[in-house]
Amino acid sequence: MAEEKTILLTQEAYDKLKQELAYREGEFRDEITERIATARAEGDLSENGGYQAAREEQGKNEGRINELIVKLRNTKILEAPEAGTVGNGSVVTLDLAGNEVVYVLGSRDIAVATEYDVISPESPIGAAIIGAKKGDTVSYKTPNGREISVTVKDSQPLS
């Protein structure tokens, strides 16, 4: 069995994933079951597109339920990083070649709790900025070997 990786989430992201799980295990699962029963009542299942589509949706829903259960079981709630210091769960404003960009540093699962784009702390830019402070300029290498410098203009905890 593969080792399960710890997922770092804000409390808000964790709560949203729990809400999604409750919806998928309850109301959504019931809707799909009802559609399958309705389509089954129409007769010949081999040529029933509604039945096939509902069964496919049921499989996807059950897969997502299993995925959410594993994620929630392996979640560690992020402690808010100090304002001005970049850490997991920070909203970071960067000066990238004269362009101001705003990202959240964290796992892609944190995206459910924010409208910002998310960058991974394992990515080249994420690894370079983690631990940096407001005003610091750091460099990182892109996958094609190019060296890029960015300046941390601000870092605030994701709220």
C-alpha positions in Angstrom: 0.0 0.0 0.0 1.3 3.4 -0.9 2.2 5.8 1.9 -0.4 8.5 2.2 0.9 12.1 2.2 -0.1 14.7 4.7 -2.2 17.5 3.2 -1.9 21.0 4.6 -5.1 22.9 4.6 -6.6 26.0 6.2 -9.5 25.4 8.5 -11.8 27.0 5.8 -10.6 24.7 3.1 -11.0 21.7 5.4 -14.5 22.7 6.2 -15.4 23.1 2.6 -14.1 19.7 1.7 -16.2 18.2 4.6 -19.3 20.0 3.3 -18.6 18.6 -0.2 -18.3 15.1 1.3 -21.5 15.4 3.2 -23.3 16.6 0.0 -21.9 13.8 -2.1 -22.6 11.1 0.5 -26.2 12.4 1.0 -28.2 14.5 -1.3 -26.1 14.0 -4.5 -25.9 10.2 -4.0 -29.7 10.1 -3.5 -30.3 12.1 -6.8 -28.1 9.7 -8.8 -29.8 6.7 -7.3 -33.2 8.2 -8.2 -32.0 8.8 -11.8 -30.8 5.2 -12.1 -34.1 3.9 -10.8 -36.1 6.1 -13.3 -33.9 5.0 -16.2 -34.1 1.4 -15.2 -37.9 1.6 -15.2 -37.8 2.6 -18.9 -36.8 -0.9 -19.9 -33.9 -2.1 -22.1 -30.8 -1.0 -20.2 -28.4 -1.9 -23.1 -29.7 1.0 -25.2 -30.6 3.3 -22.4 -28.3 6.4 -22.6 -29.8 7.9 -19.4 -29.1 4.8 -17.4 -25.5 4.5 -18.7 -24.9 8.2 -18.0 -26.3 8.0 -14.4 -24.2 4.8 -13.7 -21.1 6.6 -14.9 -21.9 9.6 -12.8 -22.4 7.3 -9.8 -18.9 5.8 -10.3 -17.4 9.3 -10.5 -19.2 10.4 -7.3 -18.1 7.3 -5.4 -14.5 7.9 -6.5 -14.7 11.5 -5.3 -16.1 10.4 -2.0 -13.2 8.0 -1.5 -10.7 10.7 -2.5 -12.3 13.2 0.0 -12.3 10.6 2.8 -8.6 10.0 2.3 -7.7 13.7 2.1 -9.7 14.6 5.2 -8.1 11.7 7.1 -4.6 12.9 6.2 -5.2 16.6 6.7 -3.2 18.8 9.0 -4.7 22.2 9.7 -2.2 25.0 8.9 -1.2 27.4 11.6 -1.4 30.9 10.1 2.1 32.1 9.2 3.2 35.4 10.6 2.3 38.4 8.6 5.3 39.4 6.5 6.8 35.9 6.3 6.0 33.5 3.5 4.7 30.1 4.7 2.1 27.5 3.8 -1.2 29.3 3.7 0.2 32.7 2.9 -1.3 35.1 0.4 1.9 36.3 -1.3 2.2 39.4 -3.4 5.3 39.1 -5.7 7.0 41.5 -8.1 7.9 39.2 -11.0 9.8 41.2 -13.7 7.8 44.3 -13.0 4.5 42.6 -12.8 2.7 42.3 -9.5 1.1 38.8 -9.0 -0.7 37.4 -6.0 -0.7 33.7 -5.1 -1.6 31.5 -2.2 1.2 29.1 -1.2 -0.1 25.7 -0.4 -1.5 22.4 -1.8 -4.0 22.6 -4.7 -6.7 21.4 -2.2 -6.5 24.8 -0.5 -7.9 26.3 -3.7 -11.5 25.5 -2.5 -11.1 28.3 0.1 -9.7 31.1 -2.1 -10.1 32.9 -5.3 -6.4 33.3 -5.8 -4.2 31.0 -7.9 -2.3 28.5 -5.8 1.4 27.6 -6.0 2.9 24.5 -4.5 5.6 24.9 -1.9 7.4 22.0 -3.8 7.4 24.0 -7.0 10.6 25.9 -7.9 9.1 29.3 -7.1 7.3 28.0 -4.0 10.5 26.4 -2.6 12.3 29.7 -3.3 9.9 32.0 -1.5 9.0 29.8 1.5 10.5 31.4 4.6 11.2 34.7 2.7 10.1 37.9 4.3 8.5 41.1 2.9 11.1 42.9 0.9 13.3 39.9 0.2 14.4 39.1 -3.3 14.9 35.5 -4.1 15.9 33.5 -7.2 14.8 30.2 -8.5 15.5 28.1 -11.6 12.7 27.2 -14.0 12.4 23.7 -15.3 14.2 24.9 -18.5 17.1 26.1 -16.4 16.4 29.9 -16.6 17.1 31.9 -13.5 14.3 34.2 -12.3 14.3 36.7 -9.5 11.2 37.7 -7.6 10.7 40.2 -4.8 8.2 39.5 -2.0 6.1 42.7 -1.8 3.8 41.3 0.9 2.7 38.2 2.7 -0.4 37.8 4.8 -2.1 34.7 6.3 -4.9 33.4 4.2 -8.1 34.2 6.0 
